[in-house]
Amino acid sequence: MKTYTAIVERCTETGLYVGFVPGFAGAHTQAESLDELNQNLKEVIEMLLEDGTPLLESQFIGIQNIAVA
């Protein structure tokens, strides 16, 4: 079993949750709830993996908080 890290944001215009896997072309979706978003991302990733293991374009490292005065 492989685990992928997804970035999740909320669109201020639509209120929808938007998720994507950094560096994984095509691995993105949106949903009305976080549970639905998780399920949608899982389905998208499974579908993309049917074509074989992707060569990821980048690797998720982490997040940083930047303080600006």
Sequence and secondary structure as in RCSB ss.txt:
>XXXX:A:sequence
MKTYTAIVERCTETGLYVGFVPGFAGAHTQAESLDELNQNLKEVIEMLLEDGTPLLESQFIGIQNIAVA
>XXXX:A:secstr
      EEEE TTT  EEEE TT TT EEEESSHHHHHHHHHHHHHHHHTT     S            
